[in-house]
């Protein structure tokens, strides 16, 4: 089956569908550097690095006449307007309309729209109802809900709202939680234990895969990419050295506390637990619980990618800030794979 990915980012959702056996016909991503990273990992996909509003949807349809599934996460703003009922016609939500435009043109058998969990509950479900209505008018039966990545083998407490629609058919159920829990230790402890400022962009592994999760994500990988540790300042290292396993800023003396607004700031990840949501600032101890469970540094790009469930064969390109954006904004591939498998099973 073939998919088109809108608002693709680096391709976390595409990767999950690819894991399930789908082909990605085209992807649209407006950030040129992120689109470049996408293209290098999906060499057979027609990658369009442009604002989706500039894409001629009719021409694209002529080029890719048969698309089974349209996927994507349009950025929707303006959900927290203190009870004010913003319409989906609000200019801040116009990108959602682009998603509808592509579904209208391509008429895929399925679509998968993902977004922030708030989209379901804001304004007493007003947005959710508007979204469902937009697709029902096109003939889709839509189901929606909030899925947590940890329920699908991802070592992370990351929640996403998912709208899954099928054309002219009965409602498709969202994937049931799997009976597996992957911990931070399961995810990253086979990677070289490097210190702050150490690491190179390409290197060999220094130990075998231990957990089934490590074996799965290392499959086919000959070289370890993107495993470079941030060079923290002396003051940051002094703080990190004071924080024992499983602890955080509560052990720091008052004079060393920073004025961070983030929860989990200066906290170590729990090796036998799961990570909180990986953001685009996981290289900064004051940005949340992103400090390695036992080493005095934050996560590397590869460690964060593991926690997001990207395979080691997936390489991130561009400068460090761009790579963190690619990893932190992605849909975890294993979450996307679970959704893709629902579609495959529905076709049987």
N, C-alpha and C positions, 0 to 999 in steps of 0.2 A: 504493500500500500504506500501511497505517496502523500507527503505532507508539505505544507507551506508554513513557514515560521515568521510571524510578524513581531516587531519589537524584539528581535531575537537575542540581543545581548551577545555574549560569547557562545551561546548555544547550549545551555544546560538542559533546556527542554528538548531541543533537537537531539542531544546526545542520548537522553533517556528513551526517546522514540526509536533512535537508531539501535540502541541496545536490544529493543524489543523486535527488531527486524524491519522497521520502516525505512523508506528512502526519503531523504529531504530534497525536494525538487528545487525550492527557492527559499531564501531567507532575506529579510529586510532589517537593517540596523543602521541608524543614522550616524553613530559615532564611527568615524573612518578607522581609527586605531583598533577599536573593538571588532569592527567588521573584518579587519585584516586578520586578527587572531582567529575569528570564526572561520574565515576562508582557509587558513592554513591547517585547520583541524577537520574541515569538511570540504575536501578538495573537489568533490563531485557535485557540490551544491552551487546553484546560481545565486551568488551573494550580491545583493544590491545595497551599496553603502550610500544611503540617501534618506532624507526626511520622507516618511511614508506618504505625506501629503503631495509630494512631487512625483510619486510613482503612478504611471498610467496603468490602472488596474485592468483595463480592457486589453491593452497590448500584452501585459504580463499573462493574462488568461490565454491569449492566442499562442503564446510561447509555451505555456504549461497547461494544456487543455484539460488534463485529468488529474485533479487533486482530491484525495479522499478525505483528508483532515486539514483544517486550518487551526494552528495553535498560536498562542501568544499572550503577552501580558501588557496591554496598553496602560501607560501611566494615567491614572485617574486622580485628579486633585479635588479639593473642595468638599471633602466628606464630613468635616467637623464644623459645620457652620452653625453651631449652637441652636439646633432645631430649625434653622431656616431651610426650607425645602428647595434645594438647588435641583434644577432639572438636568437631565443628561445633555440638554442643549446648552448648558452653561459652557462658556468658552474653555474653561479649565478642563472640561471633560470631553473635548472634541476628539481626542485621539481614540476614545472608545468608539466613536462614530466611524472612524476609519476601519476599525476591526469589522464592524457591521457591514460597511461598504464592500470589503473583500469577500465576506461570507455571501453577501447578496449576489456578487458577480460570479464567484466560483461555484456556488451551491454545493459545497462538499457534503459528503454523507454525515460527517461529524465535525464538530468544532470543540476546542478546549480553550477556554479563556481563564487565565489565572490572575489573581490580584491580591491586595492586602486584605486580611480577614475583616477589617472594618467595613468593607464594601457591603457585607451581608447585613450588618446590624445598624449602620448609620441611618438616622432619620426614620427609625422604626421599620427598617427594611425597604425604604422607598427606592433606593438605588437598585437593590437586588430585584425588586419587582419591575422596575423600568428596564433593566437589562434583560430579564426573562421575556418581558413583553416584546422587546425589539426583535428577539429571535423567534418567538412564537408566531409573530406576524409573517415571518419568512417560512413557516412550516416546520420549525424544529420543536421537538419535545426536550425540555431542558431540566436537568437536575443540578443542584448546587449544594455546596457544603464547605466546611473548613477542614482541610487535611493537615496532619502534623507529620513532618518528614521522619521523625523517630519511629513512627508506626510502620515504616517501609524499609527499615534497615539502615537508615541514615543516622549517624551519631550526633544528632543536633535537634534542638527544640525549635524547629522552624515551621511556622504555620502559614498556609496560603489558602485563600478562597479559590475554589475551582467551580467553574460552570462548564458542564459537559452536555452537549446537545447532539441529538440524532435527528436526521431529516425524516419526517413522516412516519415515525415508528413509536414504539412504546418507550417509556423512560429507561435510560441506561443507568445502572447503579454505579456510584463511585466505588473505588477499590476498598475492600475490607482490610483492616489492619492485619499485618503479618505478625506471626508469633516469634519475633526475633528482636533482640536488643543489642545494638552495637555500641560499645563504649569508646571513649577517646583513646584508651590504651589499645583496643582492637584496631583502631583506625590508623594510628601514627607511630607506634613504638618500634616498628621495623625500620623506620627512617633514621639516617645517621644522627646521632646526638651531637649537634654542633652548637657552639657557643655564640653569643652576640657578636655580630660582625663577621662570622665565618660562613663558608659555603661558596660553591660555584654553581653557575646555571646548568651545567651538565656534569654529571659524575656517575660513578658506579654505585650500586647498592653495597652496603658493607655487612649485611646480615640477611638471612633468608626470611621470607614471609612466614609469620607465625599463625595469625588468625585467618579464618576463612575469608573475612572481609579484605585483609591485606592481599591474600592470594587472588581474590577476584579482581581487585583494582590494579594489581601488578601484572595481570595476564597480558602477555605479548610485549611487555615493556623491557627493553634491553638497557636503557639509560634512564637515570633519574634526573628529571628536569625541575627547575624552579625552586630548588631547596637552598635558599640563601637567607641567612638570619639578619634581621635589622641590626644595625650598629647603634645600640642605645647609648645615651649620654651617661657620664659617670654618676650623676645624681640619680638617674633612673635605675642604674645597676645597683647602686648602694641600697635603694629601697627594695629592689627585687631580691637581693641577697638576704634581707631580713624576713622575707615571707616564706614560711615553711609550707610543705606539701598540704594541700587542702585548705589553705588560709588565704586571707586577702588584706585589705587596708586596715582592718580592725587591729592588726598587730603592729602597725606603724606608729612611731611616736607622733604626737600631735603636730610638732613642727615640720614633719615630713609629709603631712597630708596635703594633697593638691585639691584645688577647688573644682573638681570634676563633677559634672551633672549626671554622668552615666552610672547606672547600677552595675555592680560587678567590677567597678574600677579597681585596678591593682590586684585583682583576684586571680589565683591559679585555676586553670581548668582541673576538674576532678577526673583522675585517670579511670576510675571505675564508674563514672557517670557519663552523661552526654553533654555536649557543648550547648551554650545558648545560641541564638541566631548569629551566624557569622555576618558581620557588616563589612563595609568598605574600609574600615579603619582598624583592622585586626593586628596591625603592626605596632599599636600604641597601647601600653599598659593602662593608661588613664581612660581609654575609650570603652572599657568593658572587660569581661572575663575572657581575655585572650592570651594570658600568660601560660607558657608551657607548664604541665603539671610538676616537673622536677627541675627544669633548666631555667636559668635566669635570663629569659628573653621571651618575646612574643612569638606567635606562630609564623612559620615561613609560608610563602605562597603555596608550596606543595602540601604542607600540613593542613592549611585551610581548605585546599581543594579536596583533600582526602575526607575532611569533615563534611564537605559538601557532596561527597560521593562521586567526584570526577575520577575516571581511570588515569593511571600514570602515563598512558600513551597520549593523553590530552595535554598539550603544551600551551602555556600562556606566553604571549608576546607583548612587546611595548615596554614603556617604563614602569617602574614599580607601582606608582599610583594607579596607572591604567590597569595593571594586572590585578591589583586589589579590588578595583571596581568590577572587573570581569568576574572574579570569584565571588565577591560579596553580594552582587546583585543577581546572581544566577538562581534559577530553579534547580534544586538538587536532582541530578539525573535519575537516581533511583526512585524518587517520588514520581517523576515524569514517566519512568518505565512502568510503574504500577498502573498509572492511568492508561498508558498505551496498551497494556496487556488486557485491560477491561474491554477496550475496543476490539482487539484481536479475538478475544473469547466470545464477544457479542456477534462476531461475524461467522462463528462456527455453526 
